[in-house]
Amino acid sequence: MPTISQLVRKGRKAQQKKNKAPAL
C-alpha cells in the first residue's frame, strides 16, 4: 500500500480523473 505522501502526490494529479484522493 502506498504511503500518505504518495497518495497525496498522485491524488492531487489524479484528482481530476479519479476522486479517490484523501481529503487533506
N, C-alpha and C positions, 0 to 999 in steps of 0.2 A: 504493500500500500504506500502511495507517495506521501511525503511529509506535507504539513500545512503550507510551508513556504512554496513547495512545488504546486500545490493545488491553487494557491493564490496567483502564482505566476501564470499558470495555464488558464485558471479560471478567468482572470481579467481579460486575456486574449480571446478565450473561447466563450466569453460571456455573451457575445453577440450571437454565436451559433448555438451553444448549449448553455442553458441557465442552471447548470449544476454547481456553480461556484459557491463556496461558503460565504455567507453574509458577514464580512469582516469590516 
